[in-house]
Amino acid sequence: MTGALALGPVQFNWPAEQWRDFYLRIADEAPIDTVYLGEVVCAKRAPFFQPHLAEVAERLAAGGKEVVHSTLALVMTEAEMDLVRELVADETLLVEANDLSTISLLAGRRHVVGPFVNVYNEGTLVYLAARGALRVSLPAELSGEAIALIAEAVRDLDVELEVQVFGRLPLAVSARCYHARAFGLHKDGCQFVCGEDLDGLAADTLDGEAFLAINGTQVMSHSCCNLADDIAGLCDAGVGRFRLWPHSFDMVAVARVYRELLDGELEVAAADDRLNAIAGGLAMANGFYHGQEGRAWVGPAA
């Protein structure tokens, strides 16, 4: 098996110094090919890490990583649109568009389409490729069968497919802030309480069953996606890029597991054992890939 590893943008509200140090370690130690940088959830968070952005991008590039600048998944105000326009205006940057307004600004220019854009069929992908998309990171809800059909249909196009293979999955972004509401606060006076939960805040059902996680205005999966068991199938289908989502645990170790899997140096069972240990008990899931509810685990360890 061969394939490129990508690290998605940090979705959580981490302290600026932790955010910076996380990426500096990724630059020096992680077997990652592409790193996505930027705020994709809440524009109010961006000013905190902005002073470190240039240093981080430079260090990542020096470490041999492709740097891609990610944009907001939900643009609601003129000020937020101005942030997107400012980023897109720098044509030296490779940009990941996570909403349609950004895609429209990037028409005719090489760019990446992020997983927050609903690319559920080959027709949509062909359209986006014709407008300049060189890579599309597919939504998490797609099954392995659907991914294979899309990959086959676009095999002759000059566009790469990327699949999310590890981490809590982004499911939805809202205009309201769930984190603020959970703490009895208004969105405009949120006090950045999302920063209290470095990997998101677990949300249970009324019966106390683990269900989802919230991260500011974002809803995420409660469980951690883990497609280590399915990497071979994805490679056979023609997928060449695999995205890991950052968490506060050791992402360098996670990247090494997936790199060894792709290089044929690690058995799947051993990979699952290592990933479970690294994630510290966070429940693993691969249900979407197998056409089941996303939180399900399908495989030898089920």
C-alpha positions in Angstrom: 0.0 0.0 0.0 1.1 3.6 -0.6 -0.5 6.8 0.2 -0.1 10.3 1.6 -1.0 11.3 5.2 -2.6 14.6 5.9 -3.3 16.4 9.2 -6.5 18.4 9.3 -6.7 21.8 11.0 -7.1 21.9 14.7 -10.9 22.1 15.3 -10.8 22.9 19.0 -10.0 26.1 20.9 -6.6 25.4 22.2 -4.4 27.9 24.0 -2.3 29.7 21.4 1.0 28.4 22.8 -0.3 24.8 22.8 -1.5 25.3 19.2 1.9 26.6 18.1 3.9 23.9 19.9 1.7 21.2 18.6 2.4 22.1 15.0 6.2 22.7 15.6 6.4 19.1 16.9 4.4 17.9 13.9 6.9 19.8 11.6 9.9 18.1 13.3 8.7 14.6 14.1 5.5 13.5 12.3 5.6 11.4 9.1 2.9 13.7 7.6 2.9 14.9 4.0 0.3 17.7 4.2 -0.8 19.9 7.1 -3.9 22.1 7.0 -3.8 25.3 9.0 -6.5 27.7 10.0 -9.8 28.2 11.9 -12.7 26.3 10.5 -15.2 26.4 13.3 -15.4 29.9 14.9 -13.9 33.1 13.6 -13.7 34.5 17.1 -10.9 32.1 17.9 -8.6 33.0 15.0 -7.0 36.1 16.5 -5.4 34.1 19.3 -3.2 31.9 17.1 -2.8 34.4 14.2 0.5 35.8 15.7 2.0 32.3 15.4 0.7 31.4 12.0 3.6 32.6 9.8 6.1 30.9 12.1 4.2 27.6 12.1 3.7 27.6 8.3 7.4 28.3 7.7 8.5 25.6 10.1 6.2 23.1 8.5 7.4 23.9 5.0 11.0 23.6 6.3 10.1 20.1 7.6 9.0 19.0 4.2 5.3 19.4 4.7 2.8 20.8 2.2 1.0 23.6 3.9 -2.7 24.3 3.1 -4.6 27.2 4.6 -8.2 26.2 5.6 -11.2 28.5 5.7 -14.3 28.7 7.8 -17.0 26.0 7.3 -19.8 28.6 7.9 -19.4 32.2 6.8 -22.2 34.3 8.3 -21.1 37.9 8.5 -19.4 40.4 6.2 -16.4 40.5 8.6 -16.0 36.8 8.3 -16.3 37.1 4.5 -13.6 39.7 4.6 -11.3 37.3 6.4 -11.8 34.8 3.6 -11.2 37.4 0.9 -8.0 38.5 2.6 -6.7 34.9 2.7 -7.7 34.1 -0.9 -6.1 37.4 -2.1 -2.7 35.9 -1.5 -2.3 33.7 -4.6 0.9 32.2 -3.3 -1.1 30.2 -0.8 -2.8 26.8 -1.4 -6.3 27.2 0.1 -8.8 24.7 1.4 -12.4 25.9 0.8 -14.9 24.6 3.4 -17.9 26.4 2.1 -19.4 27.4 -1.3 -18.7 31.1 -1.0 -15.0 30.4 -0.8 -15.1 27.9 -3.7 -16.6 30.7 -5.8 -13.7 33.0 -4.9 -11.2 30.3 -5.9 -12.8 29.5 -9.3 -10.1 28.9 -11.9 -7.4 28.6 -9.4 -5.8 25.5 -7.9 -7.4 24.7 -4.5 -8.6 22.0 -2.2 -12.2 21.3 -1.3 -12.6 20.5 2.3 -14.8 17.8 4.1 -17.4 20.4 5.2 -18.5 20.7 1.5 -21.1 18.1 0.7 -19.5 16.1 -2.2 -21.6 13.0 -2.2 -21.4 11.9 -5.9 -19.1 11.9 -8.9 -21.1 14.7 -10.7 -20.4 17.2 -8.0 -16.7 16.2 -7.9 -16.4 16.5 -11.7 -17.9 20.0 -11.5 -15.5 21.1 -8.7 -12.5 19.7 -10.5 -13.4 21.6 -13.7 -13.4 24.8 -11.5 -9.9 24.2 -10.2 -10.1 21.7 -7.4 -7.0 19.6 -7.3 -8.1 17.6 -4.3 -11.3 16.8 -2.6 -11.6 15.7 1.0 -14.7 13.6 1.1 -17.5 13.9 3.8 -17.3 11.4 6.7 -20.8 10.0 6.1 -19.8 8.2 2.8 -19.6 4.4 2.9 -16.7 2.5 1.4 -18.9 1.4 -1.4 -19.8 5.0 -2.3 -16.2 6.1 -2.1 -15.2 3.3 -4.4 -17.8 4.3 -7.0 -16.7 8.0 -6.9 -13.1 7.0 -7.2 -13.8 4.8 -10.2 -15.9 7.5 -11.9 -13.1 10.2 -11.6 -10.1 7.9 -12.1 -9.1 9.7 -15.3 -9.5 13.2 -13.8 -6.5 15.2 -12.4 -8.0 15.3 -8.9 -7.0 13.6 -5.7 -9.4 12.0 -3.2 -8.8 12.3 0.5 -10.7 10.4 3.2 -11.0 11.1 6.9 -9.5 8.1 8.7 -8.9 9.1 12.3 -10.4 11.5 15.0 -13.7 12.8 16.1 -15.6 13.6 12.9 -17.1 17.0 12.1 -20.8 16.5 11.5 -22.4 19.9 11.5 -21.7 23.6 12.2 -24.5 25.9 13.4 -25.1 29.7 13.8 -25.6 29.1 17.5 -22.9 28.1 20.1 -23.7 24.9 21.9 -20.8 25.3 24.3 -22.0 28.7 25.4 -25.6 27.5 25.8 -24.4 24.5 27.9 -22.8 27.0 30.3 -25.8 29.3 30.4 -24.0 31.9 28.3 -24.9 33.8 25.1 -22.9 33.3 22.0 -21.7 37.0 21.9 -20.6 36.6 25.5 -19.3 33.1 25.4 -16.2 33.7 27.5 -14.5 31.1 25.1 -15.7 28.3 27.4 -15.0 25.9 24.5 -11.4 26.2 25.5 -12.2 24.2 28.6 -12.6 21.0 26.5 -9.4 20.3 24.5 -11.1 17.5 22.5 -14.7 18.6 22.7 -17.4 18.3 25.3 -19.2 14.9 25.4 -23.0 15.1 25.0 -25.1 12.2 26.2 -28.7 11.3 25.6 -31.3 11.8 28.4 -30.8 8.2 29.2 -27.1 8.8 29.8 -25.8 7.1 26.6 -22.8 8.5 24.9 -24.0 10.2 21.7 -22.2 13.3 20.3 -19.6 15.9 21.2 -19.9 19.6 21.0 -17.1 22.1 20.1 -18.4 25.6 20.2 -20.8 26.0 17.2 -19.8 22.5 16.0 -21.4 19.1 16.5 -18.9 16.2 16.3 -19.0 12.4 16.7 -18.6 11.2 20.2 -16.5 8.3 19.1 -13.2 8.5 17.3 -13.2 7.4 13.7 -10.6 4.8 13.1 -10.3 3.3 9.6 -7.0 1.4 10.2 -8.9 -1.8 9.4 -10.1 -0.3 6.1 -7.0 1.3 4.7 -6.2 -1.5 2.4 -9.7 -1.3 0.9 -9.4 2.5 0.4 -6.1 2.1 -1.3 -7.5 -0.6 -3.6 -10.4 1.7 -4.5 -8.0 4.4 -5.6 -7.9 6.7 -2.6 -4.4 8.1 -2.2 -4.7 10.5 0.7 -5.7 10.0 4.3 -6.7 12.7 6.8 -6.1 12.5 10.6 -7.8 15.1 12.8 -5.7 16.7 15.6 -6.4 15.8 19.2 -4.7 16.7 22.4 -3.1 13.2 22.8 0.0 12.1 20.9 -0.7 12.8 17.2 2.9 12.1 16.2 2.3 8.5 17.5 -1.0 8.3 15.6 0.7 9.4 12.4 3.4 6.8 12.8 0.8 4.0 13.2 -0.9 5.0 10.0 2.4 5.5 8.2 3.6 2.0 9.2 0.2 0.6 8.0 0.5 2.3 4.6 4.1 1.1 4.3 3.2 -2.5 5.1 5.3 -2.5 8.3 2.4 -3.0 10.7 -0.5 -5.5 11.0 -4.0 -4.1 11.4 -4.6 -5.8 14.8 -1.4 -4.2 16.2 -2.4 -0.8 14.8 -5.7 -1.0 16.5 -4.1 -1.9 19.8 -1.7 1.0 19.6 -4.4 3.5 18.5 -6.6 2.5 21.4 -3.7 3.0 23.8 -2.8 6.4 22.4 -6.5 7.7 22.5 -6.8 6.8 26.1 -10.1 4.9 26.0 -11.9 7.1 23.5 -14.4 4.7 21.8 -13.4 3.8 18.2 -15.8 3.7 15.3 -16.0 2.9 11.6 -19.7 2.6 11.1 -20.1 5.1 8.3 -17.5 3.3 6.1 -19.5 0.1 6.5 -22.9 1.7 5.7 -24.0 1.6 9.3 -24.6 4.3 12.0 -21.4 6.2 12.4 -20.7 5.2 16.0 -20.7 1.5 15.2 -17.5 -0.6 15.2 -17.4 -3.2 12.5 -14.5 -5.6 12.3 -12.7 -8.4 14.1 -12.6 -6.5 17.4 -16.4 -5.7 17.3 
